[in-house]
């Protein structure tokens, strides 16, 4: 069972991102404020859940959360500012969009540029430790997966309906055969090499 909160008396928002290591598509971040003391027996790091479990939990999180927000930073912006900054930007945008201002942020990971006026704690593997971070990881992952599923129909052949834009063997072979799409991250090594060949 994950911990329901990090502080005893502050309004906490859990934050996490999905898609940082992908070769295509946006990076997506979510911020979630759950009711104080909230627990759920299935809530866990999104990577440890099946797609069905994630989608089911997504509906429950949306229903139970006090507020939540999901934001994207697209591949064009990722290429401009780099993936680390893009991930932080997506998290900041998600926090900014919350209808309730949190008093404390719980961040999955080991570093985070301070959000103005709100203290935070970075928790390594926090999506497997705190409910609000796990909830954010599920919202970010399910949002991004749905997006890549839609894009897989626009750009068939890359297997995005299975790999969600990650650099699997199938995806890399398709890159070699078909070349990059407008959704590929041009500054990422495997894509950069193919761009030169297909120009």
C-alpha positions in Angstrom: 0.0 0.0 0.0 1.4 3.4 -1.0 1.7 6.3 1.5 -1.4 8.6 1.4 0.6 11.8 2.0 4.1 13.2 2.6 3.1 16.1 4.9 0.4 16.0 7.6 -1.4 19.3 7.0 -0.5 20.7 3.6 -2.4 20.4 0.3 -0.1 18.2 -1.7 0.0 17.7 -5.5 1.8 14.7 -6.9 3.6 15.2 -10.2 5.0 12.8 -12.8 5.7 12.6 -16.5 5.4 10.0 -19.3 7.3 9.6 -22.5 10.6 11.1 -21.7 12.6 8.3 -23.3 10.5 8.1 -26.5 11.7 8.8 -30.0 8.4 10.3 -31.1 5.5 12.2 -29.7 5.2 14.6 -26.8 6.3 14.4 -23.2 3.2 14.5 -21.0 3.0 15.5 -17.3 0.2 15.3 -14.8 -0.4 16.9 -11.4 -3.0 15.5 -9.0 -4.4 16.6 -5.7 -6.1 13.7 -3.9 -8.3 13.9 -0.8 -6.3 13.8 2.4 -5.7 10.2 3.5 -6.7 8.8 0.1 -5.8 5.2 -0.4 -6.6 2.7 -3.2 -5.5 -1.0 -3.1 -4.5 -1.1 -6.8 -2.8 2.3 -7.0 0.8 1.9 -8.0 3.6 3.0 -10.4 1.9 3.0 -13.8 4.7 0.8 -15.3 3.7 -2.0 -12.9 0.1 -2.1 -14.1 -1.5 -3.5 -17.1 -3.1 -1.2 -19.7 -6.5 -2.3 -18.5 -5.7 -1.6 -14.8 -4.3 1.8 -15.8 -7.4 2.8 -17.8 -9.7 1.6 -15.0 -7.7 3.5 -12.4 -7.7 6.6 -14.6 -11.5 6.8 -14.3 -11.4 6.4 -10.6 -8.7 9.0 -10.1 -10.5 11.5 -12.2 -13.7 10.9 -10.2 -12.0 10.9 -6.7 -9.3 13.6 -7.1 -10.0 17.1 -5.8 -8.3 18.5 -8.9 -6.1 17.2 -11.7 -4.3 18.4 -14.8 -2.5 16.9 -17.7 -0.3 18.9 -20.1 1.9 18.1 -23.1 5.1 19.6 -24.5 5.4 18.5 -28.2 8.3 17.1 -30.1 9.1 20.4 -31.7 9.5 22.1 -28.3 11.5 19.1 -27.1 14.0 19.6 -29.9 14.3 23.3 -29.1 14.9 23.1 -25.3 15.9 19.4 -24.8 13.9 16.6 -23.2 14.8 17.4 -19.5 13.7 21.0 -19.7 10.6 19.9 -21.7 9.7 17.4 -18.9 10.0 20.1 -16.3 8.0 22.6 -18.4 5.2 20.0 -18.8 5.1 19.5 -15.0 5.1 23.3 -14.3 2.3 23.7 -16.8 0.3 20.9 -15.1 0.7 22.5 -11.7 -0.2 26.0 -13.1 -3.4 24.6 -14.5 -4.7 23.1 -11.2 -7.9 24.9 -10.0 -6.7 24.5 -6.4 -3.3 25.9 -5.6 -1.2 23.3 -3.8 0.9 24.1 -0.8 3.5 21.4 -1.5 4.6 19.4 -4.6 5.7 15.8 -4.6 7.9 15.2 -7.6 8.8 11.8 -9.0 12.6 11.9 -9.7 15.8 13.4 -8.2 15.6 17.0 -9.4 13.1 19.7 -10.2 13.4 23.4 -10.9 11.4 25.2 -8.2 7.9 26.2 -9.0 7.3 29.8 -7.9 5.9 30.0 -4.4 5.5 26.3 -3.7 8.0 24.1 -1.9 8.6 20.6 -3.2 10.3 17.3 -2.4 11.9 15.1 -5.0 11.2 11.4 -4.4 13.2 8.8 -6.4 10.8 6.2 -7.6 8.0 8.2 -6.0 5.4 6.7 -8.2 5.8 3.5 -6.2 5.8 5.2 -2.9 3.1 7.9 -2.7 -0.5 7.8 -3.9 -0.6 11.3 -5.5 2.5 10.6 -7.6 1.2 7.2 -8.7 -2.1 8.9 -9.7 -0.2 11.5 -11.7 1.9 8.7 -13.4 -1.3 6.9 -14.4 -3.0 10.0 -15.8 0.1 11.0 -17.7 0.7 7.5 -19.1 -2.9 6.8 -20.1 -3.2 10.3 -21.8 0.0 9.8 -23.7 -0.9 6.2 -24.7 -4.3 7.3 -26.1 -2.5 10.0 -28.1 0.0 7.6 -29.6 -2.7 5.1 -30.4 -4.4 7.9 -32.4 -1.1 8.9 -34.1 -0.4 5.3 -35.0 -3.4 5.4 -37.4 -2.0 8.6 -39.0 1.5 7.2 -39.3 1.1 3.4 -39.7 4.1 1.1 -39.8 6.0 2.3 -36.7 4.1 0.1 -34.2 3.2 3.0 -32.0 0.0 1.2 -31.0 2.4 -1.3 -29.3 5.6 0.7 -28.5 3.9 4.1 -27.8 6.9 5.8 -29.6 9.7 4.1 -27.5 12.7 3.0 -29.5 11.9 -0.7 -29.8 13.5 -2.9 -32.4 10.2 -2.6 -34.4 10.2 1.2 -34.2 13.9 1.5 -35.2 13.5 -0.9 -38.2 10.5 1.2 -39.4 12.6 4.4 -39.0 15.2 2.8 -41.3 12.7 1.8 -43.9 10.2 4.7 -43.8 12.2 7.6 -42.4 11.1 10.0 -39.6 7.6 11.4 -39.3 6.8 15.0 -38.3 6.2 13.6 -34.8 9.7 12.3 -34.3 12.2 14.0 -32.1 14.9 15.2 -34.5 17.6 15.7 -31.9 17.4 12.1 -30.6 20.3 9.9 -31.9 18.4 7.2 -33.9 16.1 9.8 -35.5 18.9 12.2 -36.3 20.8 9.6 -38.2 17.8 8.7 -40.3 17.0 12.3 -41.0 20.3 12.7 -42.7 19.6 9.6 -44.9 16.1 10.7 -45.9 16.9 14.3 -46.7 
